[in-house]
């Protein structure tokens, strides 16, 4: 594990780096595994260094094909940090392939600040969060910490199953059934559905959903709620263009409308 406590601010546009701040102390005994998929080896090394300094174990891949192989060898990986601009298989396709076989792993996409559609496309292909370039590694580690807390989950005290219409939400097993058929959801999608089904008939604002699912420390954009709602609707609605279960409260947010 790298023992350096120096954080590097990475300006990907100019391939430069410089020291700006310190990484938090290593958490004793923490060995959660992160796959870093970044084709620029200098940037990858800096990312790995700072993640390891924060207490994570890292595995690096430099293109999409290598990432696919490493995912098979490291099925216990908790998170993946995926750059969009990869040679061969791009980051979007890597994200799709990960999600096709693994709904539990957390995925953070690295996107260009000026490319708005990259953020939306990344979320729609299965990413849980995104970090825009250039970024400080303090920000990246904070996002990784927050996402890890969500995907690892804390022990549930609830033992019941929430039922609504054709849906059953098992809080202990963290699974959702519709008409007896299991629906594969990412951790973010599960968190949203849980928030709705625990508040049936109540309109929830985007800010409320952001705090309930992403946590009050999340510093990203509010639109991440809308993108994930759209993705969730595709999975649970009979017709996502005419939603019956997650309905829009115009100018405010959403509610479980069944």
N, C-alpha and C positions, 0 to 999 in steps of 0.2 A: 504493500500500500504506500502511496506517496504521502510523505509527512509534511510537505510544504503547506504553510498556512497563507501563502500569498495568493490573492485572487487576481486574475487577469481580465481586464476589460478587452473584449475582442471586437474589433471593428472589421467585420468580414468584407466590407466594401473595398478596403485598402490593404487587406491582409497584414495589418499591423496590430501589435498588442503592447500594452503598457500597464504597469502596476498601479492600482488605484485603491485597493481596500483589502481587508483581511476576511478570510473565510471563517465561519464559526468553528469552534473546537470539534474534534472528532467525537462522535458518540460511541462510547465504549461498547464493544461487542456487536456493533451494527454492521451487518454484512449483506445488505440487500443488493441484488444484482441488477445492473443497468446495462443495456446494450446501446452503445453509441454508434450511430450509423452516419458517418460524415466522411466525404471523399477527400477533403483537405486534411492531410495528416498532421500538419502543425496545429490546426484548430482542434482536431480530434484529440491530440495529445494534451492540449490545454484543458479541454472539457473533462477528459478522464482524470487529469491531475486534480482539478478542483472538486470533482465529484468524489474522488477517493479521499481527498482531504476532509470532506464533509462526512466520511464514514461509509461510503458505498463501494461495492466491488464493481468494476467496469469491464466490459468486453467490447472491443472495437471492431467495426466492420467498415470497409471503405467503398463498398458499392452494394447495390441491391441483391445481387446474386450471392455474395458472401454473407450478407445479412440473413438470407433465407437458410443457408447452411448452419450458421451459428445459432439461429433460433431452434433448430432441431437438436443441436448439441446442448443448448442451454434452455431447456424447457422451463426451468425454475426462475427465469428472468422475471423481475417484477415490473420493470419499465423499459421502454425503448425511446431514445431521443433520435429522431429521424430528420435529416436534412432533406428538403424538397429537391434540390438540384443535385441529383446523383447521376453518375454515368450509367448508361444501359437502362436498367429498371429505375424509374424515378421514385421519389419519396412517396408520392400518392399511391403508386402501385404496390410499393412495399407495405404501406399501411393497409391497403385492401387485402393483401395476402395474409398479413398478420391476423387481421380481424376475421378472415374466413376460417381460421383454425383456433383462434384464441380470443375470447371475449373478455378475459380477466386482466390481461396485461395492460398497463397504462402506457399511452403513447403521447409524446410531446413532439410536435412538428416545429422545425426551424424554418421561418419564412422571411422573405424580404419585406422591409417596412412599407414599401410603396406598392406592393402587389396585394391589394385587398382581396381579390378572388382566391389567392393562395390560401388565405386563412379559412374562408368558407369551404373551399374544396377539401382542404385537409380535414376539417371537422366532419364533413359529409362522408368522407371515405373511412372514418372510424377513429380519428385522433380525438383525444380527450382535451387537449390544450395546445397552445402554440406560443412560441417566443419569437419576437421579431428581431431581425438583425439591423444594426449592430446591437449587442446586448452585453451586460456585465454578467460574469459568472455568479455573482451574488444573486441576481435575479433568477438565473437558470436554476441554481441550487434551491432557491426558495420555491420555485414552481415544482421542482422534482419532489421536494419534501411534502408539499401540499398534496400533490397527486398520489404519492405513495401512501399517505394517510387515508386517502379515499379508496384506493384499490385494495389495500390490505384489510380495511374494515376494522372496526372495533367490535368487541364481543357484544352480541345483542342480549338485552334482558327480556325483550318481547318473545313470547312463545306462540302467539296466535297467528292466524292467517287472515289477512284482510281480503274480503270478497266484495266485488262490485261488478254486477252484470256477468259477463262471461269470464271475468278475470279473477284469479286467485294469486295473491302476493304472499309468499312464504318468507317472513322476516328472518327466520333462523337459517333456512337454506339459501336465502338470497336468490330466489328464483321466481319467475312469473309464468303462470299458465293461462292460456286463453282457450276456453272450451276443451280443457284437458291437455292441450298441446303446449309444450314448453317453448317460450320465446327467448331467443338468445339476445341478451342486452349487454352493452358495455356497462361499466360501473357508473358512469355518469348518467346513462339512460335509466338504469335501475334506480339511481338516486332521485331522478326527476319523477319517475312513476311512483315511487314510494311517497314522495312529498305530496303528490296529487291524491293518492289513495288514502293517505292519512288525513287529508283535508277535503273530503268529498263535498262538493257544492260550494266551496269557498274559493273566491277569486284570489289568486296569488300574483303579486306584482313580480316583475322581472327582478327587482332588487331582492325581494324575499326569496325567490327561487335561487338566485345567485348565492345568497348567504346560506340557505338550507343545503345546497348541493355542493357548491365549490368552497364554501367557508368564508368567514368574514375577513380573512386575510388575503383573499384573492384580489389581484390588482389588474386583471385583464378587462376587456371590453364587455359591455352589457349584451352585445349582439351574440355572444357565445350561447346565451340562453335560447334565443330564437333558432339558431342553427341546430342545436341539439333537440329542441322540440320538434322541428321539422323532421329530423332523422328518426326520432322516437315514433312520430306519427306514421311514418312509412312502415314501421315494424308492427304496430299494434292496431292501426285503423283498417277497416274494410276498404275504405277509399280515402287515402291521405289528402286528396283534394277537397273532400267533403267530410272533415273530421267530426266524428260523433262523440268521442270520449274526451279528448283534450280540445276544448273549445277556446277560442280567442275572446278575451274581454278587451275590446278595442280601446286603445289609449292607456291601458293599464297592465294587462298581463294575460294569464290563462287560468282556466279552472277545469277540474274533472267534471265534465258535464253530463255523465251518464245518469 
